[in-house]
Amino acid sequence: MRLAVTRLATSLLLLFFAVPLGTAAAQSQEKQKVPRVGYISPGSSSDPMRLRRFEAFREGLRELGYVEGQSIVLEPRWAEGQYARYPALVADLVRLKAGVIVVVGGTATKAAKEVTRTVPIVMSLVIDPVGSGLIPSLAHPGGNVTGTSIMAPDLVGKQLELLKEVVPKVSRVAVLWNPDNPGGVPQLRQAEAAARALGVRLQTLEARSPHELDSAFAAMTRERAGALVILNDAILGVNLSKQIAELAAKSRLPAVHGVPEYAQVGGLMVYGANLLDLERRAATFVDKILKGAKPADLPIEQPSKFELIINLNTARALGLTIPSSVLLRADQVIE
């Protein structure tokens, strides 16, 4: 009898300790299953504009039911405006076993593809992924890459048309671009086609960094450019928007860009895809991949929302009167 009681007590004691240990092990295993998602931005974590875009992506995940730290772990990385940092940032996320890596821009996408052919890559705000050679087609991207495209080459013609409406007599338009961006050439081709249709001549000028902007604007002045188009690029976009706006004002050049920040820091006009909406949409690709979809089977999403922003303060400073036909089409007018 005493032996039976002893055995029963021992069994109960083992059961007592086994339950929490088993629960802890299960919780640990469950924690390890929480997907880790990388996000690589070309900008800086101290830049409120870049943070706003990252927040749009996070908002997209929240709308899909993800809770940071519980059902998903985010690993943001910031290139600080230096393209050369992309390979190391991607490699770091691969080392951390990220289940998906979100990359902003064509250059970051190209670097990510070169580092890994297995980890799913969701590209965001890429200018022209097909024309840039990043994927074979929008419908069937293939490989480990999918995501969103701003399709900027299709928008450059519209930007030139807007400049022609605002400055009807313009005959020579400068085009500022970054040749290191794989999406630059497709945009240039679209600009050339639009210029021929509008009867204007183009002056193309390269800028890879802040140091090249002064010489580019000096060349515009020498060649008597009457207006300026800034092609979409991560460096020429958020990073240098303010400096470009100031130089354009100093050179008295009406200019149009594709990123909303340009008008907000003093640029005359912006026409392009709604970038915050596309960043939110990138979250849907992450969701599908985490649920088992293959990037190769997910068609590239093109923008469905566009925005025209006019800065009337800048227009007045340039001595321009914005036609009512343009103002009526504006989504936002800054005064």
LOSE-406641 format. One record per residue (C-alpha): residue in three letters; chain; x, y, z. Coordinates in pm, 1 decimal. Layout:
// residues N
[Ala; A; [X; Y; Z]] ...
// end
This chain:
// residues 335
[Met; A; [0.0; 0.0; 0.0]] [Arg; A; [275.8; 240.4; 100.6]] [Leu; A; [460.7; 160.6; -225.3]] [Ala; A; [151.9; 236.4; -433.2]] [Val; A; [105.4; 572.8; -259.9]] [Thr; A; [470.4; 658.2; -318.6]] [Arg; A; [443.6; 573.3; -688.0]] [Leu; A; [124.7; 782.6; -717.7]] [Ala; A; [291.8; 1080.3; -550.6]] [Thr; A; [592.7; 1050.1; -780.4]] [Ser; A; [368.3; 1036.3; -1087.4]] [Leu; A; [174.3; 1344.7; -975.3]] [Leu; A; [500.6; 1530.2; -906.1]] [Leu; A; [634.4; 1450.7; -1253.9]] [Leu; A; [305.7; 1556.8; -1409.3]] [Phe; A; [315.7; 1884.7; -1213.0]] [Phe; A; [658.2; 1974.8; -1353.8]] [Ala; A; [592.1; 1834.8; -1700.8]] [Val; A; [297.1; 2064.1; -1773.4]] [Pro; A; [477.2; 2400.0; -1739.6]] [Leu; A; [790.0; 2263.2; -1904.2]] [Gly; A; [588.0; 2137.5; -2198.4]] [Thr; A; [398.8; 2466.3; -2218.9]] [Ala; A; [723.4; 2665.6; -2212.5]] [Ala; A; [868.8; 2448.3; -2486.4]] [Ala; A; [556.5; 2494.5; -2696.9]] [Gln; A; [565.3; 2870.7; -2640.0]] [Ser; A; [932.3; 2883.1; -2736.7]] [Gln; A; [863.1; 2683.8; -3051.7]] [Glu; A; [568.0; 2909.2; -3134.7]] [Lys; A; [785.4; 3218.2; -3083.1]] [Gln; A; [1040.7; 3082.1; -3325.8]] [Lys; A; [768.3; 3049.5; -3589.1]] [Val; A; [689.5; 3424.2; -3585.5]] [Pro; A; [795.4; 3540.0; -3935.0]] [Arg; A; [1075.6; 3792.5; -3965.7]] [Val; A; [1033.4; 4049.9; -4243.1]] [Gly; A; [1311.9; 4279.3; -4360.1]] [Tyr; A; [1255.1; 4628.1; -4502.3]] [Ile; A; [1535.0; 4815.8; -4679.0]] [Ser; A; [1493.0; 5188.6; -4741.5]] [Pro; A; [1732.2; 5404.5; -4946.3]] [Gly; A; [1693.9; 5685.5; -4693.4]] [Ser; A; [1763.9; 5753.0; -4327.6]] [Ser; A; [1568.5; 5659.2; -4015.6]] [Ser; A; [1591.5; 6024.6; -3911.6]] [Asp; A; [1414.4; 6142.6; -4229.0]] [Pro; A; [1044.0; 6198.5; -4151.1]] [Met; A; [951.3; 6147.5; -4517.5]] [Arg; A; [1113.5; 5803.9; -4533.3]] [Leu; A; [964.8; 5714.0; -4196.6]] [Arg; A; [621.0; 5811.7; -4326.6]] [Arg; A; [658.5; 5563.1; -4611.9]] [Phe; A; [778.8; 5289.3; -4379.4]] [Glu; A; [482.0; 5364.2; -4154.1]] [Ala; A; [248.6; 5324.7; -4454.6]] [Phe; A; [391.9; 4974.1; -4504.5]] [Arg; A; [345.3; 4895.3; -4134.9]] [Glu; A; [-9.0; 5026.3; -4152.7]] [Gly; A; [-75.9; 4789.5; -4441.4]] [Leu; A; [39.4; 4497.3; -4227.1]] [Arg; A; [-178.2; 4609.7; -3935.4]] [Glu; A; [-480.9; 4630.1; -4164.4]] [Leu; A; [-415.3; 4266.5; -4255.8]] [Gly; A; [-421.6; 4167.9; -3888.3]] [Tyr; A; [-48.8; 4147.7; -3810.5]] [Val; A; [73.7; 4256.7; -3465.9]] [Glu; A; [440.0; 4347.1; -3436.1]] [Gly; A; [626.6; 4133.5; -3186.0]] [Gln; A; [346.0; 3877.8; -3176.9]] [Ser; A; [252.5; 3764.5; -3527.2]] [Ile; A; [536.1; 3936.6; -3715.0]] [Val; A; [881.7; 4083.9; -3650.7]] [Leu; A; [999.1; 4376.3; -3865.3]] [Glu; A; [1367.3; 4436.9; -3936.5]] [Pro; A; [1406.2; 4783.1; -4099.0]] [Arg; A; [1742.1; 4875.2; -4253.9]] [Trp; A; [1846.1; 5218.6; -4382.2]] [Ala; A; [2096.0; 5280.4; -4663.0]] [Glu; A; [2142.4; 5647.3; -4564.4]] [Gly; A; [2145.7; 5746.9; -4932.2]] [Gln; A; [2434.6; 5514.4; -5017.1]] [Tyr; A; [2353.7; 5254.6; -5284.1]] [Ala; A; [2677.7; 5070.2; -5208.1]] [Arg; A; [2533.6; 4960.0; -4872.4]] [Tyr; A; [2252.5; 4753.4; -5024.5]] [Pro; A; [2438.9; 4417.8; -5061.5]] [Ala; A; [2552.8; 4420.5; -4697.9]] [Leu; A; [2205.0; 4513.3; -4573.6]] [Val; A; [2045.9; 4230.4; -4773.7]] [Ala; A; [2311.4; 3982.7; -4658.6]] [Asp; A; [2243.0; 4077.6; -4297.1]] [Leu; A; [1871.7; 4004.2; -4337.5]] [Val; A; [1947.2; 3672.9; -4509.1]] [Arg; A; [2171.4; 3581.9; -4214.7]] [Leu; A; [1881.4; 3659.9; -3978.1]] [Lys; A; [1666.9; 3415.4; -4180.3]] [Ala; A; [1412.8; 3677.3; -4286.7]] [Gly; A; [1111.9; 3508.1; -4445.2]] [Val; A; [1057.0; 3801.0; -4682.3]] [Ile; A; [1268.5; 4106.2; -4770.0]] [Val; A; [1095.0; 4425.8; -4884.0]] [Val; A; [1321.3; 4656.8; -5086.4]] [Val; A; [1239.8; 5011.9; -5193.7]] [Gly; A; [1353.4; 5108.5; -5543.3]] [Gly; A; [1508.4; 4939.4; -5844.8]] [Thr; A; [1870.0; 4961.0; -5733.0]] [Ala; A; [1790.6; 4792.2; -5401.9]] [Thr; A; [1593.6; 4523.3; -5587.8]] [Lys; A; [1886.6; 4455.7; -5820.9]] [Ala; A; [2123.5; 4425.4; -5523.6]] [Ala; A; [1884.1; 4193.1; -5339.6]] [Lys; A; [1854.0; 3964.4; -5643.6]] [Glu; A; [2231.8; 3940.0; -5664.8]] [Val; A; [2262.0; 3843.9; -5297.5]] [Thr; A; [1984.6; 3582.6; -5280.0]] [Arg; A; [1788.6; 3377.6; -5531.4]] [Thr; A; [1587.0; 3193.6; -5267.2]] [Val; A; [1454.7; 3441.9; -5008.5]] [Pro; A; [1132.0; 3603.7; -5139.1]] [Ile; A; [1183.6; 3968.9; -5237.7]] [Val; A; [898.8; 4220.7; -5248.0]] [Met; A; [1003.5; 4528.7; -5442.4]] [Ser; A; [831.4; 4857.9; -5368.4]] [Leu; A; [817.3; 5177.0; -5577.8]] [Val; A; [1028.2; 5035.0; -5861.4]] [Ile; A; [1022.8; 5258.7; -6168.9]] [Asp; A; [1001.7; 5009.1; -6454.0]] [Pro; A; [1088.0; 4654.1; -6345.1]] [Val; A; [1060.5; 4508.3; -6696.1]] [Gly; A; [1246.3; 4789.3; -6876.0]] [Ser; A; [1509.5; 4779.1; -6602.2]] [Gly; A; [1567.3; 4408.7; -6661.3]] [Leu; A; [1463.6; 4308.1; -6309.9]] [Ile; A; [1182.7; 4075.1; -6423.0]] [Pro; A; [1072.4; 3927.8; -6758.3]] [Ser; A; [708.9; 4044.0; -6739.1]] [Leu; A; [457.4; 4212.1; -6509.8]] [Ala; A; [214.2; 3920.6; -6526.5]] [His; A; [478.3; 3652.9; -6462.0]] [Pro; A; [772.6; 3804.5; -6270.9]] [Gly; A; [937.6; 3464.7; -6219.7]] [Gly; A; [1217.3; 3387.8; -5976.2]] [Asn; A; [1195.2; 3516.0; -5618.9]] [Val; A; [1080.9; 3874.1; -5694.5]] [Thr; A; [739.0; 4041.2; -5702.9]] [Gly; A; [586.7; 4366.3; -5572.3]] [Thr; A; [473.3; 4709.8; -5688.3]] [Ser; A; [585.1; 4945.0; -5963.2]] [Ile; A; [531.8; 5319.5; -5992.6]] [Met; A; [563.2; 5285.6; -6372.3]] [Ala; A; [737.0; 5624.3; -6388.8]] [Pro; A; [829.2; 5590.6; -6759.0]] [Asp; A; [458.5; 5605.1; -6842.5]] [Leu; A; [428.3; 5924.9; -6640.4]] [Val; A; [716.3; 6129.4; -6780.1]] [Gly; A; [516.0; 6222.3; -7089.4]] [Lys; A; [238.0; 6358.3; -6868.9]] [Gln; A; [490.8; 6558.9; -6669.6]] [Leu; A; [621.7; 6719.5; -6989.1]] [Glu; A; [266.4; 6797.3; -7099.1]] [Leu; A; [200.3; 6973.4; -6768.8]] [Leu; A; [514.1; 7184.6; -6808.8]] [Lys; A; [404.0; 7277.8; -7160.5]] [Glu; A; [65.3; 7387.6; -7026.5]] [Val; A; [223.5; 7598.4; -6751.7]] [Val; A; [500.2; 7740.8; -6974.9]] [Pro; A; [346.3; 7730.4; -7326.8]] [Lys; A; [645.0; 7892.8; -7498.5]] [Val; A; [907.0; 7658.1; -7356.3]] [Ser; A; [1123.5; 7505.2; -7630.6]] [Arg; A; [1410.9; 7351.0; -7433.4]] [Val; A; [1358.8; 7129.7; -7127.4]] [Ala; A; [1636.2; 6998.2; -6903.8]] [Val; A; [1607.0; 6641.3; -6776.1]] [Leu; A; [1789.6; 6554.3; -6454.5]] [Trp; A; [1854.5; 6184.1; -6395.9]] [Asn; A; [2069.8; 5935.0; -6207.8]] [Pro; A; [2242.9; 5693.7; -6450.0]] [Asp; A; [2314.3; 5451.1; -6164.5]] [Asn; A; [1941.9; 5380.7; -6133.1]] [Pro; A; [1832.9; 5093.8; -6363.3]] [Gly; A; [1500.4; 5271.9; -6413.6]] [Gly; A; [1663.6; 5582.1; -6555.8]] [Val; A; [1702.3; 5469.4; -6916.9]] [Pro; A; [1336.4; 5363.7; -6962.8]] [Gln; A; [1230.5; 5703.5; -6830.2]] [Leu; A; [1463.8; 5881.4; -7070.6]] [Arg; A; [1317.2; 5691.2; -7364.0]] [Gln; A; [967.8; 5799.1; -7261.4]] [Ala; A; [1084.0; 6161.0; -7219.3]] [Glu; A; [1237.7; 6162.1; -7568.1]] [Ala; A; [919.5; 6027.1; -7726.3]] [Ala; A; [703.6; 6282.6; -7544.6]] [Ala; A; [941.7; 6567.1; -7635.4]] [Arg; A; [916.0; 6484.3; -8005.1]] [Ala; A; [537.1; 6485.9; -7984.6]] [Leu; A; [536.0; 6820.0; -7802.6]] [Gly; A; [798.5; 6981.9; -8024.0]] [Val; A; [1052.6; 7053.4; -7748.6]] [Arg; A; [1423.7; 6973.1; -7724.3]] [Leu; A; [1573.9; 6791.8; -7427.9]] [Gln; A; [1897.4; 6855.4; -7243.1]] [Thr; A; [1989.3; 6549.6; -7034.9]] [Leu; A; [2205.8; 6599.4; -6727.9]] [Glu; A; [2340.1; 6338.8; -6485.6]] [Ala; A; [2347.2; 6363.3; -6106.6]] [Arg; A; [2445.6; 6078.4; -5876.2]] [Ser; A; [2508.5; 6283.8; -5562.9]] [Pro; A; [2462.5; 6633.7; -5413.8]] [His; A; [2805.6; 6733.1; -5544.5]] [Glu; A; [2695.1; 6698.0; -5907.8]] [Leu; A; [2385.4; 6915.3; -5878.4]] [Asp; A; [2561.4; 7253.4; -5895.5]] [Ser; A; [2736.4; 7167.8; -6222.3]] [Ala; A; [2413.1; 7024.9; -6366.0]] [Phe; A; [2220.7; 7344.9; -6294.3]] [Ala; A; [2508.5; 7556.0; -6427.4]] [Ala; A; [2481.8; 7362.5; -6754.8]] [Met; A; [2106.6; 7426.5; -6765.9]] [Thr; A; [2172.1; 7798.4; -6736.0]] [Arg; A; [2439.8; 7793.4; -7008.0]] [Glu; A; [2210.7; 7609.0; -7247.7]] [Arg; A; [1913.5; 7832.2; -7156.5]] [Ala; A; [1675.7; 7557.4; -7053.3]] [Gly; A; [1325.7; 7690.0; -6999.1]] [Ala; A; [1197.3; 7417.7; -6765.5]] [Leu; A; [1310.3; 7104.0; -6583.8]] [Val; A; [1191.2; 6745.1; -6537.5]] [Ile; A; [1345.8; 6542.7; -6253.6]] [Leu; A; [1324.8; 6171.4; -6328.1]] [Asn; A; [1220.0; 5943.3; -6044.9]] [Asp; A; [1509.8; 5814.7; -5837.3]] [Ala; A; [1563.2; 5744.1; -5467.6]] [Ile; A; [1859.5; 5983.4; -5445.4]] [Leu; A; [1706.5; 6263.4; -5653.5]] [Gly; A; [1372.6; 6208.7; -5482.6]] [Val; A; [1342.9; 6240.3; -5107.5]] [Asn; A; [1714.1; 6276.2; -5034.0]] [Leu; A; [1778.7; 6577.5; -5258.3]] [Ser; A; [1431.2; 6723.9; -5310.5]] [Lys; A; [1496.0; 7035.5; -5104.3]] [Gln; A; [1834.0; 7109.2; -5264.2]] [Ile; A; [1690.8; 7061.9; -5614.6]] [Ala; A; [1392.4; 7284.7; -5533.6]] [Glu; A; [1625.3; 7559.1; -5409.2]] [Leu; A; [1850.1; 7536.9; -5715.6]] [Ala; A; [1549.6; 7540.4; -5949.2]] [Ala; A; [1417.5; 7851.8; -5774.9]] [Lys; A; [1758.6; 8018.0; -5794.1]] [Ser; A; [1782.6; 7934.2; -6165.3]] [Arg; A; [1418.1; 8044.3; -6213.4]] [Leu; A; [1329.1; 7711.2; -6368.7]] [Pro; A; [972.9; 7574.5; -6353.1]] [Ala; A; [1020.4; 7209.8; -6259.9]] [Val; A; [813.8; 6894.5; -6217.6]] [His; A; [897.6; 6581.9; -6017.3]] [Gly; A; [726.2; 6253.2; -5939.2]] [Val; A; [755.6; 6249.4; -5558.0]] [Pro; A; [516.6; 6452.2; -5336.5]] [Glu; A; [796.2; 6571.5; -5108.1]] [Tyr; A; [927.8; 6791.7; -5389.2]] [Ala; A; [627.5; 7026.0; -5382.1]] [Gln; A; [623.8; 7023.8; -5003.4]] [Val; A; [979.8; 7161.1; -4985.3]] [Gly; A; [925.9; 7432.4; -5246.4]] [Gly; A; [917.3; 7259.2; -5585.3]] [Leu; A; [665.0; 7388.3; -5838.3]] [Met; A; [479.7; 7071.9; -5945.8]] [Val; A; [448.6; 6703.5; -5871.7]] [Tyr; A; [273.3; 6445.2; -6084.7]] [Gly; A; [306.4; 6077.8; -6011.8]] [Ala; A; [178.5; 5766.3; -5843.4]] [Asn; A; [51.2; 5787.5; -5486.3]] [Leu; A; [358.6; 5640.5; -5315.8]] [Leu; A; [206.5; 5590.2; -4971.6]] [Asp; A; [-71.0; 5383.3; -5124.0]] [Leu; A; [184.3; 5162.8; -5303.2]] [Glu; A; [383.4; 5115.2; -4981.9]] [Arg; A; [65.4; 4997.0; -4810.2]] [Arg; A; [-0.3; 4762.0; -5101.2]] [Ala; A; [345.2; 4606.0; -5060.2]] [Ala; A; [217.0; 4459.3; -4734.0]] [Thr; A; [-37.5; 4247.4; -4924.5]] [Phe; A; [246.5; 4074.4; -5109.9]] [Val; A; [421.2; 3997.1; -4781.1]] [Asp; A; [95.5; 3853.7; -4646.5]] [Lys; A; [42.6; 3628.3; -4948.3]] [Ile; A; [400.5; 3499.3; -4941.4]] [Leu; A; [387.8; 3425.3; -4567.2]] [Lys; A; [71.2; 3227.0; -4634.6]] [Gly; A; [247.6; 3011.5; -4893.6]] [Ala; A; [229.5; 3195.8; -5226.2]] [Lys; A; [538.7; 3200.1; -5448.1]] [Pro; A; [668.9; 3539.1; -5568.8]] [Ala; A; [692.6; 3403.7; -5924.9]] [Asp; A; [314.5; 3352.8; -5926.7]] [Leu; A; [220.2; 3700.7; -5801.4]] [Pro; A; [179.0; 3960.1; -6082.6]] [Ile; A; [339.2; 4301.0; -6035.8]] [Glu; A; [89.1; 4559.9; -5914.6]] [Gln; A; [76.3; 4893.7; -6097.7]] [Pro; A; [-49.6; 5216.2; -5940.2]] [Ser; A; [-420.4; 5290.0; -5938.8]] [Lys; A; [-394.2; 5625.3; -5760.0]] [Phe; A; [-209.2; 5928.0; -5897.5]] [Glu; A; [-167.9; 6279.7; -5763.3]] [Leu; A; [-103.4; 6626.7; -5901.3]] [Ile; A; [32.0; 6880.6; -5652.9]] [Ile; A; [87.7; 7249.5; -5733.0]] [Asn; A; [286.8; 7489.5; -5517.1]] [Leu; A; [131.8; 7832.1; -5584.8]] [Asn; A; [387.6; 8011.6; -5368.8]] [Thr; A; [664.1; 7886.3; -5597.1]] [Ala; A; [459.9; 7975.1; -5906.1]] [Arg; A; [424.2; 8335.5; -5785.8]] [Ala; A; [796.8; 8356.3; -5707.4]] [Leu; A; [869.6; 8242.6; -6063.9]] [Gly; A; [619.6; 8493.0; -6206.8]] [Leu; A; [398.6; 8215.2; -6340.7]] [Thr; A; [21.5; 8202.2; -6359.9]] [Ile; A; [-98.4; 7844.1; -6334.4]] [Pro; A; [-384.0; 7790.3; -6584.2]] [Ser; A; [-721.6; 7716.1; -6426.6]] [Ser; A; [-736.5; 7396.1; -6635.5]] [Val; A; [-432.3; 7268.4; -6444.0]] [Leu; A; [-546.6; 7393.3; -6103.2]] [Leu; A; [-884.1; 7222.6; -6141.0]] [Arg; A; [-707.0; 6889.4; -6192.8]] [Ala; A; [-482.3; 6930.9; -5887.9]] [Asp; A; [-530.2; 6697.9; -5591.5]] [Gln; A; [-349.6; 6943.4; -5367.3]] [Val; A; [-264.7; 7313.6; -5397.8]] [Ile; A; [0.1; 7454.5; -5163.2]] [Glu; A; [-37.4; 7825.6; -5081.4]] 
// end
